[in-house]
Amino acid sequence: MKLRARLALTLGLATISLLVLMGWAQSRWRSQLRVEALAGAAVHRMGSGGRQRCEANPESWPGPQGAPHARRRPGPSRQSFPRHRVFAYDTNLRSRNPDSPTFPPELAQQLRAGNDIAAYRSEDHRRTQVAVRMPWDEGPCAVVLMRAKGPPPWFSGAVLMPAVLVALVMILVALLSAGPVVRRVRQLTESVRKLGSGSEEPIHVDGNDEIAELGAAFEQSRQTIQAQLQSVRDREAALRNYIANTTHDVMLPLTVLQGHLVSLQQRIEAGEALDAKAFVPSIEESQYLGSLLHNLNAAARLEANEGLAHRDPIDLNRLVERVVDRHRPIAKRKQIVLEVAVPEGTIEFPGDLTLLEQALGNVVQNAVRYNRAGGHVAVLLDGTDDVWTFKVVDDGPGIAEADRRRVLEPSFRGSEARTRHPHGMGLGLHIASHVARRHGLRLALADTKGGGLTVELQFGPRDT
């Protein structure tokens, strides 16, 4: 059943039930009032001379008008019988008037139980009988019986017809008034159904009632679900890119490493004596392979999230020293002097430790990797928590000014880098630039006096 019909039917049934209940209560109330009115009329009648007339002539009281079968008097002015029939009885409930009916046993039982007023309605509800015990306890008129037409039964057409008419009116009103509500519910239903077809149309319901609040709740849920789905899509895309990049980019250095190891195996099998330098290419290639995997992982994380997944307090002094210590063995094998300087006071900076360490490591690694034997690399950290600078200065080949902006792009490498390491992937400075932007840092590339490259990360107000 539709909502509008359900509301109308419910309201109609509720109206009928309420009106029937009110009719029943009114009928009971009217019956009680009628009994009290008849009893009061009987006492008043007997007290205002009716007792004297009754006791003076009990065999015929109250006269022809009270007789149950009295005929109308002939004449032009016909006088009808009184509506209420009255009969007198003694304390034993016997009447001296032969035309009086036998005292009803239902009323006799109530009077003997001690009631001063007894009432009884016939089964067809057409007649009401009321017996009243008079204030005196003797004589032939001690109890008065009155018969009257009863009110219509409460469960009758006179009561139910108005209830039905009112219910029909209420149903019509409900059908008309429920129209706008039903239309808004249908509007909300259609908007929610569109979600399953991939529609991005916002859910909106006019008004400021509970239906509008429900629509707003659906819209909020839609936005939350879409954001979650978009996050899942971004992660899936980043995972696919990571797998594709890893599979493609790792194969070349892995093949080179396998070639070095096969060459070493052949030389050992041939009985050739190997010195320490023979293992350097394999070690460098394995280090490059590890660095490449770290960079690919960092690139996937950066693609999957717009902001920072973590922002924790970082001890930059300790971070810089750890990065430099990690690259000292590589610099030593390449005969490069690697130096570091940090301030006495600790500099604390909130950020993602893993990404920031990867960015600083990429800058230091590039300075060592692309430098010549006998070169120098200086790593400097200076400043306070509010303003600090991280510099990596080398005396290597540097980067041509025309290439400095493009080296921050993914997979682009300068001419010197391609010459010295043909199979590099160009991710180092791109990741460093991306991480710096996420942390609100400024990355700048400049020439080193005397030759080389200076990479600088700055935090704080710009110099004026």
N, C-alpha and C positions, 0 to 999 in steps of 0.2 A: 504494500500500500504506500502511495506517495505521501510525502511529509505533509502537504497541505490537507489532503483528505484525512490523514490520521489526526491532525490538529483539530480539524472541524468536527470529526466524529467524537473525539475525546471531549471537546468542549460541549457538544450537544448532549452526550450521555451524562456529563457532569451536571449540566443545567437541568435536565429532566430529573435526575436523582435528587438534586437540591430542592427543586420545586415540589416534587412528590413528598419529600420529607417535611417540607414546610406545610403542605396541604394536610398531611397526617397530624402534624403538631397543632395546626389551626383547628382541625376537626375535633381533636381531643379537648382543646381549650374551649371551643364553642360549646361542646357537650357539657363540660363542667360548668361553664357560665349559665347554660340553660337550666341545668339542675338547680343551681343556686338561686336563679331567678324564680323558677317555679316554686321552690321551697319558701322563698321570701314572700311571694305572692300569696301562697296558702296561709302562712302565719298572719300576714296583714289582713287578709280577707276574714279570717276567723276572729281576729282581734278587733275588727271594726264592725261588730254586730253579727257576724256570721255565726258565732257560737250560740248566741241566744236564739237565732232563728233555727239553727240545726237542732238544738236540744228541745225546742218547743214543738218541732214536728219532724223527728228523725225518720219517720216512715216515708216521707216524700221529699226530704231536703236533697238537693237544693231547688227542687221544683222542676217543672216541665223542661226548662232550658238545659238542665243538667242530665236529663234522662237520655240514655244512649240511643233510644229509637223514637224520640219525640218528633212529631210532624210540625211542618211550618204552619203558622197561623194564616188563614185566608185573609185577603184584603189587599188593598193597593200597596201598602207599605210592608212588604214581606221582611220579617226579621229572622236572620239566620241563627243557627245554633252557635253558642260560643265555641271558640277554638279549643279551649282547655276544658275537658270533662272533669268534674270534681265529685268525689264520693266520700262519705264519712263512715268511720268504723270505731268500735270501742277498743278498750285495752286488749281484748282477746282477739281483735282483728275480725270482728263480726259486724255486719251492717244490718240495721233494721229496715232499710229500704229494700224491698224485694227486687227492684230494678238494678241494684248495685251488683257488680261482678264479684266473683269470689276473689278474696285478697290474694294477689300473686305470691306463690311460695318463695320466689327469689327475693322479693322485698321483705317477706315475713322473716326469713332467715337473717337478713341484715339487721332488722330492728331487734330481733331477739338477741343478736350479738352485742347489743348496746348502742347501736347507731341511732341518732335522732333523725337522720335523713337517709333514705335508701333510694337507689335509682337502678333502673333496668331498661335496656333497649332491646326491642324485639330482634329476632334473627334477620329479618329483612330490613332492619334499620329504619322502618317507616314510623314507628311509634316509640315514644319515650314515656315511661311510667315512673313517677316520683311519689314516694310515701314520706309524710312528715309527721313526726310525733309532736303533738301540741304541748304547750307549757303546763297543761293540767293533765292529771293522771286518772281521771274518772269521767264517766258519762259516755253517751253514745257517739260523741264527736272528739274522742281523744286522739285519733289518727285520721289524717286526711290523705286520700289517694287522688293524684292528678294524672290525667292522660293527655298527651299532646303529640302533635306531629313531630317526628324527629328530623334533624337536619340531614341533608344528603350524605351518604357514606363517603369517607375520604377517598376511597379508591373507586371513583366514579368519573363519568365524563365531565361533570361540572368542575372537577379538580384537575383531571388529566389534560383536558383540552387546552386550557391556558398554558400548562407546562409544555405541551407539544409545540404550540405556536411560538412560545418564547424560545424553545430549543431550536426551532427552525430558523428563527431570526438570528440567534447566536451562531449557528452553523454558517449562515450566509455571511455574517460579519467576520467570522474566522477565515472563511475562504478568501474574502477580499483583503483582509488585513495581513494574512499570511503570504500574499503574493510577493511583496518586496523581499521578505525574508527568504522565501524559497528561491527567488531569482539570485540573490546574493550567495546562497549556499551552492546553487548550480554554477555560478561564476567561479567560486572557490574550487569546486569539483573539477571543472574544466581546466583550470590553471594547474591543479595538482596532476591531472592526467597527462598534461603536456610534458611534465618532467620526465616521464618514461620514454618520450620520443627524442630526448636530448635537447629540448628547447631551453634557452637561457632567458626567456622572457620572465621578468620578475612577477611574483604573485602579489596582487593588490586587490583588496576588497574595500569598497567605500564604507564610511561610517566609523563610529567610535564605540561600538558595542562588543559583545563577546565574539561575534562572527569576525569582526575586523581584527580583534586580538588573535583569533585562531589563524587568520590569513597571515598576520605579521609573524606568528610563530612558525608557520610553514615556510615563509620567505626566509626567515633566519636559518631554519634547518636546511633549506635549499642552498643558501650561500655557504654554509658550513660544509655540506656534502660536496659541493662543487670545488671548494678550496681543497678539501681532502683528496678528491679525485685528481685535481690538477697537480697536487703534490705527488700523488702516486705516479701520474704520467711523467712528471719531471724526473722522478727517481728512476722509472723504467727507462726513460730516454738516456739518462746519465749512465745507467748500468749498461745499456746496449753500446753506448759510445765507449765506455770504459773497456768493455770486453773486446769491441772491435779494435780500438786503439792499442790495447795491450797485445792482442793477437798479432796485429800488423807490425807494431813498433818494436816489440821484443824479439821478433824473429831474426832481425838483422844482427843486433849485437850478440844474440845467442848463437847464431851461425858463426860469427867471427870468433867467439869464445871457444866453440867446439873445434874450429880450425886450429886455433892456438894449442888447444889441449892435444889434438891428434898429432900436430907437429912435434910437441914435446914427447909424446909417447913414441913416435917413430925414432926420434933422436936417442931416446933412452934405449930402445930395442937395438939400435945400431951400435950401442956401446959408447956413444959420444958423451963426454963429460960436460955437464951443464953448470953454468954459474948462475948467480942470483938474478942477473939481468935477463936471463931467458924467461923467467916467470913474470916479469913486469907487464908485458902486454896482456897476459891472461888476467892478472890481478886488476889492471886498469879497466879491462873490459867487464869484469864482474862488478867492479865498483860502479861503472857507468850503468850497468844493467839494474843494479839496486836503486840508483838515483832515478832512473827512468820510471821504474815501478812506483816509487814514491811520488814523482811528479804526476803520473797518470792518475794515481789515487787522489791527489790534491785537486787536479783538474776536474775529476768526477764530482768531488764534494762541492766545488765552487759552482759547477753547473746545476747541481741538484737543489741548492739553497740560495735564496736571494740574500738573506742576511747571514748572521753568524749563528751557528748551532750552539756554540759555547762562548761565554764571555767571562773569564775568570781572571783574578789578579795574577800577573806574570812578573817574575823577577827578571828584568831585562839583563842585568849584569851577569846573572848565572846563565841565562839563555845564550848570550853572545859567547861567553867562555866555553860553553858546551859545544856550540857550533864550530868554533875554532879548533877545539881539541879533536873533534871528529875528523877534521880535514888536515891535521898536522901530518899524519902518516903519508897521505897522498902528496902533500907539499914536499916532504922530506925526500921521497923517492924521486920526485921531479927536480930536486935540488933548488927549491924555491923557499925563500925565507918568509915565514908567516908569523906576523906579530899582532898582538891584541892589546888594547888599552880601554879600561872602563873607569868610571868615576869612583871615588871612595864611597860616596853615599849611594845606597841602592835606589834604582829607578824602577817604580812599579807601574805597570800599564795593564788595563783590562783588555782581554782579547782571547782569541782561540789559539791555544798554545801550539797545537799540532800544525795549523796552517802558518802561523807566524814563524815557527821554527823551520818549516819547509821553505818559506820565502827567504829568510836570512841565509839558510844553507845554500840555496840556489845562487844567491849573489856571490857568496864566498867561493863556492865550487867553480863558478864561471871564471872568477879572477885567478884561481889556481890552475884550472884545466887549460885555459887558453893562453897562459903565460909561458915564457921561454925558460929554459934551464938557467939558473943563476938569477932569476927575477925576484922581485919583492912584492908582498901583499901585506897591507896594513888594514886592520879592522879596528875602528874607533867608535866608542859610544860615549856621548857627553850630554850633560844637561840635568834636568830635574823631572819630577813626575809630570809637571805641567808643560814643559818645553824640553824636547830632547832630539838628538840627531844621531843617526847610525850611518857610518861611512865605511865603504870598502874601496881602498885606493890601491891600484896596481900600476906597474910600469910595463905592462904587456903591449900587445899590438893596438889595443883600443878598438873603437867602433867608429866608422866614418860618420860624419855629422848627418849625411843624407839618409843613413840607415837607422839612426837612433830612435826615431819615432816608430819605425816598423818592427824593430826588434822586440817591442812590447806586445806585438801581435802573435797569436799562436802559430807555430811551425815556420816562422821566418827566422833566418840566421844570416848574420853578416858575412861578407866575403872572406874575412880572415878566419872566422869560425869554421866556415865550410872547407877552407884549405887545410886547417890543422886537424879537424875531426869531421870527415865527410859524412858520417852516418849519425850525427847529432839530430835531435828532434826539435830544437828551438822552443822548448816549453819553459825553461828556467826563468827568464826575465818576464815572460808573459804571466806566469803564476805569481811571481813576486809583485808585479804591477796590480794584478787582480786582488791579491791578499791585502796589499797596501790600501787599495780603494775601499775594501770592505771594513778596514780598521780606521778609516779616516786619516790615512797617512799620505804624504806626498812623495813620489818617487821621481828622482831627477838623475839624468846621465850627463856627465861633463868630462872634458879632457883633463888629464893629470899633467901638471907642469913637468916638462921634460919627457912627456910621452906616456901613454897609458890611458886608463879609464877610471873615473871616479863615479861610483854609484852611491846615492844618498837617499836615505829615508828620513823624513822630517815629521815631527808631531808638534803642534802648537801654532801660535799665530805666525803668519808669514812675515818675513823680514821686510821692512820698509826702506 
